[in-house]
Structure formats: structure tokens, C-alpha cells
Amino acid sequence: MKRIVFFIGNFLILPFLLSGCVRDMNRREIDEINLIRVLGIDFKQNEYTLSALFNATGGTDPESGSAMEEEITTGIGKTPYEAYEDLKRKATKSISLGHTGYFLIGDAAAKNGIDICLDFLSRDETVKMDALFYITKDSMASDFMRKGIENEQKIHEDLEAIRQKQEEMLTRNDNTLVNLLNEMKQTNSSILVPFLIPEAASFLTPGYAVFDKYKLKDYLDEETSAGVNFVKDIVRNYPIYLENQVGLMVSDSDTKLDSRLEGKQIKITIKVDFESMIREVNTSDDIFTADRMNELTKAQNKYLYDRINLAVNYSKATGLDILQLARMVEKQNMREWKKIESDWAQRISDIEYEYRFNSKISKSFLLGWNSRIDLYEMRG
């Protein structure tokens, strides 16, 4: 009996001993590898520069309690792969892209072709498919990162905050590696990637970088980019600021697109159903009358129309499919699509658009007040 008890006791203790061993082994493995948290890719004078940001978690080490510093190591080569090999040679430890959550593409590298960067990264089996990509507007990624460190920023923490903000405002992140690889297959539509600009001691993502044939062509401003998001039906929350001192928050949005071909003419209907909540009232006037609420509803419809129309007009003026309509038109008009696919870029400028808005505004009260929510609907 004693032997049995002794055996069972050892059996129960063994998992705890093993877990300690595994944890110690994992710790040693991590200590032997430099984990790249952020990777910048630049192109200058026909050479690529890869800038790796190590230990970019910010804060303190959970075990030692010591501060974790951010440091940048660079590699140079004729191709991104050659630059990565140079980076490996210069690093004091083995390096890995397996924990890289963010890739920053410099302005010049983006103009030279984002496909070159994506091809290199997609061939590394350790790269996370949900890693996010950003373009550093009018700047090299390496300069962008170094200036951030000089300003005592925590680069990785700032990018994490941007990711969280995106997830608050949008239903999905379209700037992941897997999504960009899929968009590369859609040669008739533009690729859109958020761009970064420095702001005080942080970063902002005010809009999209536009790619045509994999090369950076332009940058969209914040309002035009918002219009793109509504057409793509990826808006989760969006603030509306009306001139009559009322602030609203779009909290529910649904966009449906319908296309039809009438001869050589392409006609597209954009229908947006959305609901907003009153978040701020900076006027002593009573805005909760039926007439005033109808006015506000019309005003918020116009607010969204202006932004969507900016995106539509940009697409028509440039011939770039920033609204990524090609897939929708093909799906809804499969037989006719074959006739127009070859000259889709030329037809974009001639598309006729129709807009339909169906919106509601809900007024909310502080706890303890009347909790009834009145909904006002206006079709436009």
C-alpha cells in the first residue's frame, strides 16, 4: 500500500515538476532569440533596408520587473530577403518574425511595389497572417521608428493602441497580411493600406494609402477614407459633428450595393441604413421636437453622403477602384462582366451612382431620467 501511495504521490507531483521544466526551457529559448515586434521596410538607391525593433512590448519584464528597452537593428540588401539575411548576421542573437505584429512600409518602398514586400514575408512560415501593415507617409519607416524612440515613444505600445482604435471603429482590419495577399489577386481593384503620421508623442492613422498595380499612387484624406469604409460596410462606430452643436455616434450601420448594366452603362445603387445616438448637445435650444429631430436626421444623412460622395468622385476622377466594386459587379453581372472586364479601369469614370439613406437617431437620457428612447426615421 505504501508503494502505491508513493507512486500516486509522485504521479501527482510530476505535472508540476514538468510544467516548471517546460517554463524554464521556454524562458531559455526566449532568452536566446531576439523577437522582432515591429519591422520596417525601406527602399533607397536600389537597396532595401529592414529595420527590426526588438523588445518593443514596453513596460517591464513580468519576471524581473526591469524596464524593457527598445532597440533597432538594420540590415541592407538588394532584395528584402537579402536585407533580412544581413539583419540576421548583425543581430547579437537569433531573430524571428514569429512574434512580429506590425510591418511598416516606407513611402519609397511602397512606391517601388508592395507586392515585393508581401511576397518576401508570405514565404516565411513563421510570419503571422494577422499581422498588420501600415505605410509611413512621406517618410522612411526607419526614420519614422527612430524619431519615435527619440521622442521617448513606445513604438509597439502606440501601434497596439492604433489596432485597438481600429477595432473600436471598424468591424474588421483589412490591413492584415492574409487580406492584402487576397487583394493582390483582385487586379481590377485598388489595394488600400492605412498610413501613419507622427502626432506629438504618438501616431495617427488619418486615412488610406492607395495602390494601383501594387505601387503607391496617392493618399486619401480622413473624410474620403471614411466614405470608403461606409461603402465597404465595415463601420462599427463613427462620430458625426453637426454645425448646430450636436454630436452623434453612428453605432449601427449596414450598406448594400446593387449594380446593373444597361448596355454599356454601369449603374450602382448605394443604400446605407444606419442608427446614431446623441452624444453631445451644446445648445440651449430644444432639439428633441419632432421637427428638430427630422432636421438632425437630414443633416446626418447629408454628413455621410458628403463623405461617400468624396470617395465616389475620387474614384471617377482617377479611374481607380478604391471602393473595390469590381468583385461586386462581377458577382451580380457574371455574364456581362466578361465583356467589360478588360476595360474596367476606363469604365469607372462613367459609372452612374444613386444614393439611398435610411437613418435613425436615438436620444438617450441619464440614469434616473425617462429611459424611453424615441426613434426618428427619415428616408433620403
Secondary structure as UniProt FT lines:
FT   HELIX           2..31
FT   STRAND          33..44
FT   TURN            45..46
FT   STRAND          47..54
FT   TURN            56..57
FT   TURN            62..64
FT   STRAND          71..77
FT   HELIX           80..90
FT   STRAND          94..96
FT   TURN            98..99
FT   STRAND          102..106
FT   HELIX           107..112
FT   HELIX           114..122
FT   TURN            125..126
FT   TURN            129..130
FT   STRAND          132..136
FT   TURN            137..138
FT   HELIX           141..150
FT   TURN            151..152
FT   HELIX           155..169
FT   TURN            174..175
FT   HELIX           177..184
FT   TURN            187..188
FT   STRAND          191..199
FT   TURN            200..201
FT   STRAND          202..212
FT   TURN            213..214
FT   STRAND          215..219
FT   HELIX           222..231
FT   TURN            232..233
FT   STRAND          238..242
FT   TURN            243..245
FT   STRAND          246..262
FT   TURN            263..264
FT   STRAND          265..281
FT   HELIX           290..318
FT   TURN            322..323
FT   HELIX           326..332
FT   HELIX           334..340
FT   HELIX           341..343
FT   HELIX           344..347
FT   HELIX           348..350
FT   STRAND          352..362
FT   TURN            367..368
FT   STRAND          375..379
//
